[in-house]
Amino acid sequence: MRFLHLSDLHLGKRVHGFSMIEDQAHVLHEIEEIAKSVTPDAVLIAGDLYDKGVPPTEAVGLLDGFLTRLLSLKIPVLVTSGNHDSPERLSFAGDILDASGLYIAGVLQSKVKCVRLTDAWGPVEFYLLPFVKAAKAAALHPQADIENCDDAVRAMIADIPREAGVRRVLLAHQLVAAPGEQVERCDSETLQLGGTDAVLADAFDAFDYVALGHLHRAQRVGRDGIRYAGSPLKYSFSEARGAKSITLVEMDENCVHAKLLPLSPLREMRELRGRLDDLLKAAQEESDDYVRAVLTDQEPLYDAIGRLRRVYPNVMSLEFEREAALEGQKALHQVDVRSRTPMELFEDFYLHQAGMELDDAARAVVQEAVRRAREGLA
């Protein structure tokens, strides 16, 4: 049995105000080409198809075309909802879609949806578990003692049969942890506080492979058979130095092997750091990559982002890295403003923000502005 495992498409997502639709269309086309090349027995999408519960129309059209083209290749597609999806919207026309080879588990039900496929070694059962919240699972299984997500997931999968000779695969969209391991997280994920949202990896001991979604970095958790596919695109600059992929999983009678297949984005996500003039000189030609620029100039700059966008039109974020203010400088909130003149207060503010004192020319401009302000109040 050979299948592709992907997750966290987040179709319709905007990053720093930039629409990612064009980039998403590009990477979905690349995934289609991979599917044509490796001819999988199924494609698994482990949640967060959309970035919002009510996605924009272009995102819906993008997913519709992607799924339609996969089904035209006679590849079954198995989908679970994630925490960003609307379960009810994804579940629409589920019985009709099942007949076409598109199996979607949107709304959490007391019985986990199962899709059975067969290969040369016999049956493989795929269980589709939507994103689980403890309160919802407790309502579905009132007899179980459910206090957190780990309890909830265990209750949801407790009734799955363990038939000898049948291999089992679970699709889930959860935060999963293993003792002694630290999962890699990204800024683009929805952060959860405390430990009550984590599911321990041993909850999945009965499954040969667990296809996870939710974390945006591809990684294993606990054992090779429990894996996050990661998002196919970078959605934050915390991912800038990594590479994106989808996972090809091959199962024979006894073994499971996972291989990461690299993806090439339409635009890369890069971080630039240095003085503005140096960054402009280093740019050999205009680049469409998404850029986070950190400028180390200590002096004030005029239209820094405009100048950068002449060579990097997709600057998403601009930050300034100032040197520490003079040692012993008081924080502004500690200053007694009643005992200071407006000019002194502005000098303190400028020193705090820029890490340097006003020069004579700038001081003269500010003094003139203060004089005019006083005259206007007189």
Backbone torsions as a table, in degrees:
resi	resn	phi	psi	omega
1	MET	NA	128.2	-179.0
2	ARG	-125.5	128.5	178.6
3	PHE	-145.2	155.6	176.3
4	LEU	-96.9	133.9	179.9
5	HIS	-114.9	119.5	175.0
6	LEU	-138.9	169.2	-177.9
7	SER	-165.6	173.8	169.4
8	ASP	52.1	52.9	176.4
9	LEU	-67.6	-37.9	179.6
10	HIS	51.8	46.3	-178.2
11	LEU	-62.9	136.0	-176.8
12	GLY	91.9	1.6	-177.0
13	LYS	-68.7	145.0	171.2
14	ARG	-115.9	136.2	179.5
15	VAL	-118.6	117.9	-176.1
16	HIS	51.5	36.8	178.4
17	GLY	86.6	-7.0	-179.4
18	PHE	-91.3	128.4	175.0
19	SER	-71.1	136.2	-179.5
20	MET	-101.2	11.4	-174.3
21	ILE	-58.3	-46.3	-178.6
22	GLU	-62.8	-42.0	178.3
23	ASP	-65.4	-39.2	179.9
24	GLN	-67.7	-39.7	176.6
25	ALA	-60.8	-39.9	179.9
26	HIS	-63.6	-47.0	-175.6
27	VAL	-72.3	-32.2	176.4
28	LEU	-66.6	-37.1	175.2
29	HIS	-63.2	-38.8	178.2
30	GLU	-64.0	-40.3	177.9
31	ILE	-64.3	-39.2	176.5
32	GLU	-60.0	-42.1	179.8
33	GLU	-65.9	-38.1	175.6
34	ILE	-62.3	-43.4	179.5
35	ALA	-60.5	-39.7	177.8
36	LYS	-64.5	-35.0	-175.7
37	SER	-76.3	-44.8	-173.8
38	VAL	-92.5	-10.2	179.1
39	THR	45.1	66.2	-178.7
40	PRO	-72.7	160.7	174.4
41	ASP	-80.5	-16.2	178.1
42	ALA	-165.3	158.8	170.7
43	VAL	-118.9	127.5	-178.5
44	LEU	-109.2	129.6	176.8
45	ILE	-121.8	109.9	-171.4
46	ALA	-94.8	60.5	168.5
47	GLY	88.5	165.0	-176.3
48	ASP	55.6	54.8	172.6
49	LEU	-65.0	-41.1	178.1
50	TYR	-109.3	163.9	176.9
51	ASP	-89.1	-20.8	-179.1
52	LYS	-135.9	155.1	178.4
53	GLY	-62.1	-32.0	173.9
54	VAL	-115.4	89.2	-173.2
55	PRO	-76.2	157.3	174.6
56	PRO	-65.8	156.2	-174.7
57	THR	-60.4	-35.3	-179.2
58	GLU	-67.3	-29.7	176.7
59	ALA	-70.6	-40.7	177.7
60	VAL	-62.8	-43.4	177.9
61	GLY	-63.8	-36.8	-179.8
62	LEU	-65.4	-45.0	178.6
63	LEU	-66.4	-41.0	179.7
64	ASP	-57.7	-47.5	179.8
65	GLY	-64.8	-40.9	-179.5
66	PHE	-61.7	-49.7	-178.7
67	LEU	-67.0	-37.6	180.0
68	THR	-62.8	-42.0	-178.5
69	ARG	-71.1	-36.0	175.2
70	LEU	-63.0	-44.0	-179.7
71	LEU	-66.2	-30.1	177.6
72	SER	-67.5	-19.5	175.8
73	LEU	-86.7	5.8	-179.0
74	LYS	64.1	36.0	177.5
75	ILE	-106.8	118.3	174.2
76	PRO	-61.8	141.2	179.2
77	VAL	-120.2	126.1	-177.1
78	LEU	-115.9	126.8	-169.7
79	VAL	-132.8	137.9	167.9
80	THR	-118.7	156.3	177.2
81	SER	-83.3	151.0	175.5
82	GLY	-111.8	-177.6	-177.1
83	ASN	-69.6	-17.6	177.0
84	HIS	-88.1	-14.6	-175.6
85	ASP	-86.4	159.0	168.3
86	SER	-91.7	109.2	-177.2
87	PRO	-56.1	-40.9	-177.3
88	GLU	-67.0	-40.8	179.4
89	ARG	-66.0	-40.7	179.3
90	LEU	-67.5	-28.0	-176.5
91	SER	-81.0	-6.8	-176.1
92	PHE	-58.2	133.6	176.4
93	ALA	59.7	33.9	-175.9
94	GLY	-59.1	-44.1	-178.7
95	ASP	-64.9	-38.7	178.6
96	ILE	-65.4	-42.5	-178.0
97	LEU	-68.3	-34.6	177.0
98	ASP	-53.6	-40.6	-177.1
99	ALA	-66.3	-21.9	-179.7
100	SER	-93.4	-4.3	-179.4
101	GLY	97.6	7.6	176.4
102	LEU	-107.5	110.5	-174.7
103	TYR	-109.3	115.6	-175.6
104	ILE	-122.5	127.9	171.3
105	ALA	-110.3	99.6	-178.5
106	GLY	-95.5	-57.8	-177.8
107	VAL	-87.4	134.0	177.6
108	LEU	-67.2	125.5	179.2
109	GLN	-118.3	162.7	-179.7
110	SER	-63.4	-30.6	177.8
111	LYS	-108.7	126.6	-177.9
112	VAL	-72.7	131.5	-179.0
113	LYS	-63.8	137.4	-178.4
114	CYS	-124.4	135.7	173.6
115	VAL	-122.1	124.9	-177.2
116	ARG	-106.6	122.9	173.6
117	LEU	-117.7	164.3	-175.7
118	THR	-133.3	141.8	173.1
119	ASP	-129.7	-164.9	-175.1
120	ALA	-64.0	-22.7	-178.4
121	TRP	-98.4	2.9	177.8
122	GLY	116.9	-159.2	-173.9
123	PRO	-78.9	149.1	170.3
124	VAL	-127.7	123.4	-179.8
125	GLU	-100.9	125.3	178.6
126	PHE	-104.2	121.6	179.6
127	TYR	-106.2	127.6	-172.8
128	LEU	-105.9	103.6	-176.8
129	LEU	-106.8	110.5	175.8
130	PRO	-64.6	170.1	178.5
131	PHE	-54.8	129.2	-173.0
132	VAL	-106.6	127.5	167.7
133	LYS	-108.8	144.0	-175.1
134	ALA	-59.0	-42.3	-177.0
135	ALA	-64.0	-40.5	179.6
136	LYS	-66.9	-43.8	179.3
137	ALA	-64.1	-37.3	179.1
138	ALA	-64.1	-36.0	177.5
139	ALA	-69.0	-33.6	179.8
140	LEU	-78.6	-28.1	-178.3
141	HIS	-128.7	70.4	-175.5
142	PRO	-62.9	-20.4	-178.9
143	GLN	-78.3	-15.9	-177.5
144	ALA	-87.6	151.4	177.1
145	ASP	-91.6	96.2	-173.1
146	ILE	-115.4	116.9	178.4
147	GLU	-118.9	-17.3	-177.3
148	ASN	-151.6	-177.5	-176.9
149	CYS	-68.2	-33.5	177.1
150	ASP	-62.2	-47.0	175.7
151	ASP	-58.7	-42.2	-175.0
152	ALA	-64.4	-47.1	-178.8
153	VAL	-65.7	-41.8	178.7
154	ARG	-60.8	-39.7	178.9
155	ALA	-66.7	-38.1	-177.7
156	MET	-66.5	-34.5	-175.6
157	ILE	-102.0	2.6	-175.3
158	ALA	-63.3	-32.7	-175.7
159	ASP	-89.6	3.0	178.9
160	ILE	-67.9	126.1	-176.8
161	PRO	-65.9	148.9	179.5
162	ARG	-117.8	72.2	-176.7
163	GLU	-78.3	132.1	179.8
164	ALA	-62.4	138.7	178.2
165	GLY	83.1	-0.7	179.0
166	VAL	-108.5	122.1	176.6
167	ARG	-82.9	145.5	-174.8
168	ARG	-126.2	134.9	176.6
169	VAL	-124.1	134.9	178.4
170	LEU	-115.3	132.5	169.2
171	LEU	-100.4	128.5	-179.0
172	ALA	-148.9	152.5	178.7
173	HIS	-125.1	86.8	-174.0
174	GLN	-146.7	164.2	169.0
175	LEU	-86.0	116.0	-175.5
176	VAL	-116.7	138.7	-178.0
177	ALA	-134.0	155.2	175.8
178	ALA	-127.3	140.4	-179.2
179	PRO	-56.2	134.7	178.1
180	GLY	80.6	1.3	179.7
181	GLU	-118.2	151.6	176.1
182	GLN	-119.3	116.8	178.5
183	VAL	-73.1	149.7	179.2
184	GLU	-88.4	127.6	-177.4
185	ARG	-118.1	162.9	-179.4
186	CYS	-127.2	158.3	-180.0
187	ASP	-64.9	-22.0	-175.7
188	SER	-79.8	-7.7	-179.4
189	GLU	-85.6	154.4	172.4
190	THR	-73.9	117.7	-176.0
191	LEU	-80.0	144.2	176.7
192	GLN	-119.4	140.2	-174.6
193	LEU	-97.7	144.5	177.1
194	GLY	76.8	-170.1	-177.1
195	GLY	-107.1	2.3	-173.0
196	THR	-74.3	-14.3	-178.0
197	ASP	-93.5	-8.5	-176.8
198	ALA	-84.3	140.8	173.8
199	VAL	-106.6	128.9	179.7
200	LEU	-74.4	141.2	-173.3
201	ALA	-61.0	-28.2	-178.3
202	ASP	-69.3	-8.6	173.3
203	ALA	-62.3	-20.7	-174.3
204	PHE	-106.8	22.6	-177.3
205	ASP	-60.2	-25.4	-176.9
206	ALA	-80.5	-3.7	-175.3
207	PHE	-108.0	139.7	177.9
208	ASP	-72.7	-33.4	177.6
209	TYR	-147.3	138.8	176.4
210	VAL	-119.7	114.7	-178.9
211	ALA	-93.3	104.3	-173.0
212	LEU	-99.5	149.8	167.1
213	GLY	-128.9	163.6	174.0
214	HIS	128.4	-47.1	175.8
215	LEU	-90.3	144.1	-170.2
216	HIS	-93.3	-2.0	173.7
217	ARG	-103.9	133.9	175.8
218	ALA	-67.5	129.6	-176.5
219	GLN	-169.9	157.0	173.6
220	ARG	-94.6	157.7	178.5
221	VAL	-132.7	110.3	176.7
222	GLY	83.6	-53.6	178.4
223	ARG	-149.2	166.0	-175.7
224	ASP	-62.3	-24.8	-177.1
225	GLY	-83.8	3.0	174.4
226	ILE	-122.6	112.3	-170.4
227	ARG	-139.8	144.9	165.1
228	TYR	-93.2	133.2	175.5
229	ALA	-78.1	-28.6	-175.2
230	GLY	80.3	166.0	178.6
231	SER	-77.7	148.2	-179.5
232	PRO	-77.1	-11.3	177.5
233	LEU	-129.6	158.5	174.1
234	LYS	-83.3	127.1	-178.1
235	TYR	-115.7	8.4	174.9
236	SER	-158.0	159.7	-179.1
237	PHE	-75.3	-9.1	172.3
238	SER	-69.0	-13.6	178.9
239	GLU	-101.5	3.9	-170.0
240	ALA	-58.2	-36.0	-174.8
241	ARG	-88.3	-4.1	-179.2
242	GLY	-93.9	179.3	176.3
243	ALA	-122.0	153.6	-178.7
244	LYS	-107.0	155.3	-174.9
245	SER	-160.1	171.3	162.0
246	ILE	-121.4	164.5	-172.4
247	THR	-108.2	127.1	173.1
248	LEU	-98.9	121.0	-178.0
249	VAL	-113.1	131.3	177.6
250	GLU	-122.5	127.8	-179.1
251	MET	-120.9	129.2	168.6
252	ASP	-108.0	-153.6	-174.8
253	GLU	-66.1	-34.1	-172.9
254	ASN	-127.0	-18.7	-171.0
255	CYS	-119.5	153.3	175.0
256	VAL	-126.2	129.0	179.7
257	HIS	-126.6	130.0	179.8
258	ALA	-115.1	137.1	-179.7
259	LYS	-133.3	133.5	179.0
260	LEU	-87.2	125.9	177.9
261	LEU	-103.3	117.5	-172.6
262	PRO	-68.7	149.6	175.7
263	LEU	-116.4	147.4	-180.0
264	SER	-115.0	112.3	-176.4
265	PRO	-72.8	158.2	174.2
266	LEU	-64.5	-39.7	177.3
267	ARG	-133.7	137.4	175.5
268	GLU	-81.1	166.2	174.6
269	MET	-115.1	121.7	-170.8
270	ARG	-131.1	153.3	172.9
271	GLU	-113.1	131.6	176.4
272	LEU	-118.7	139.0	-178.9
273	ARG	-139.6	132.7	177.5
274	GLY	150.2	-173.2	176.9
275	ARG	-72.4	148.0	-175.6
276	LEU	-57.2	-48.5	-178.4
277	ASP	-60.7	-37.9	179.9
278	ASP	-67.0	-40.1	179.1
279	LEU	-66.3	-38.2	179.4
280	LEU	-68.7	-39.6	178.7
281	LYS	-67.7	-34.2	-177.1
282	ALA	-73.7	-20.0	-179.1
283	ALA	-73.6	113.1	-178.9
284	GLN	-72.7	-36.0	-180.0
285	GLU	-158.1	168.8	-179.8
286	GLU	-61.2	136.2	-178.6
287	SER	-123.5	135.3	177.8
288	ASP	-87.0	0.7	-178.6
289	ASP	-60.5	152.4	174.1
290	TYR	-79.2	131.4	-169.1
291	VAL	-127.7	135.6	164.8
292	ARG	-109.6	116.7	-177.7
293	ALA	-106.9	130.3	175.7
294	VAL	-115.5	109.4	-176.2
295	LEU	-92.7	133.4	-177.8
296	THR	-102.4	6.5	177.1
297	ASP	-58.5	136.7	179.2
298	GLN	-93.4	-20.4	-179.3
299	GLU	-91.9	157.7	177.6
300	PRO	-60.3	145.7	-179.5
301	LEU	-121.3	143.7	177.0
302	TYR	-96.8	125.1	174.7
303	ASP	48.7	53.4	-177.7
304	ALA	-61.4	-44.1	-176.4
305	ILE	-69.9	-34.3	176.9
306	GLY	-64.2	-41.0	178.9
307	ARG	-67.3	-39.9	178.1
308	LEU	-64.3	-39.7	-175.6
309	ARG	-71.3	-8.5	172.9
310	ARG	-69.0	-28.2	177.9
311	VAL	-114.4	-22.5	175.9
312	TYR	-126.4	81.1	-174.8
313	PRO	-62.2	-19.2	-178.7
314	ASN	-105.9	44.8	171.9
315	VAL	-68.6	115.9	-179.6
316	MET	-90.0	-32.3	-172.8
317	SER	-145.3	135.5	176.7
318	LEU	-127.0	125.9	-179.7
319	GLU	-131.3	156.2	177.6
320	PHE	-116.2	132.9	178.9
321	GLU	-110.1	98.8	-178.9
322	ARG	-92.1	149.9	174.6
323	GLU	-67.8	156.8	-179.5
324	ALA	-59.7	143.8	178.1
325	ALA	-64.6	167.2	-176.6
326	LEU	-55.3	141.1	-178.7
327	GLU	-59.3	135.9	-179.8
328	GLY	87.2	-0.2	179.6
329	GLN	-64.9	136.7	178.6
330	LYS	-79.3	143.0	170.9
331	ALA	-65.1	146.8	-174.7
332	LEU	-59.3	-35.8	-176.9
333	HIS	-70.6	-9.2	179.7
334	GLN	-93.8	-6.5	-175.6
335	VAL	-82.3	135.6	174.7
336	ASP	-81.6	99.9	-173.6
337	VAL	-66.1	-23.0	-177.5
338	ARG	-67.8	-24.5	-177.5
339	SER	-97.9	5.3	-176.2
340	ARG	-117.5	147.7	175.4
341	THR	-79.6	160.6	176.5
342	PRO	-55.6	-38.0	180.0
343	MET	-65.8	-41.6	178.8
344	GLU	-65.0	-39.8	178.4
345	LEU	-63.4	-41.8	179.6
346	PHE	-66.8	-38.5	177.9
347	GLU	-61.7	-40.8	177.0
348	ASP	-63.0	-43.7	-179.4
349	PHE	-61.6	-45.2	-179.0
350	TYR	-64.7	-40.7	178.4
351	LEU	-62.9	-40.5	179.4
352	HIS	-65.7	-41.3	-176.2
353	GLN	-79.1	-44.4	-172.4
354	ALA	-98.6	-15.3	-179.3
355	GLY	74.1	16.6	178.6
356	MET	-148.4	162.2	179.8
357	GLU	-86.6	157.2	175.5
358	LEU	-63.1	138.5	172.3
359	ASP	-83.3	174.8	-173.9
360	ASP	-62.0	-41.1	-177.7
361	ALA	-65.4	-44.1	179.3
362	ALA	-66.5	-37.4	179.9
363	ARG	-63.9	-37.5	179.6
364	ALA	-65.9	-38.9	178.5
365	VAL	-63.7	-44.4	-178.4
366	VAL	-66.8	-40.4	179.4
367	GLN	-61.8	-39.4	177.6
368	GLU	-65.3	-40.1	178.8
369	ALA	-64.9	-39.5	178.0
370	VAL	-65.0	-40.9	179.8
371	ARG	-62.0	-44.6	-178.9
372	ARG	-66.8	-36.9	178.3
373	ALA	-62.8	-41.1	179.8
374	ARG	-65.5	-40.6	-179.9
375	GLU	-64.4	-36.3	179.8
376	GLY	-68.4	-26.0	-179.6
377	LEU	-88.6	-14.3	-176.1
378	ALA	-71.5	NA	NA
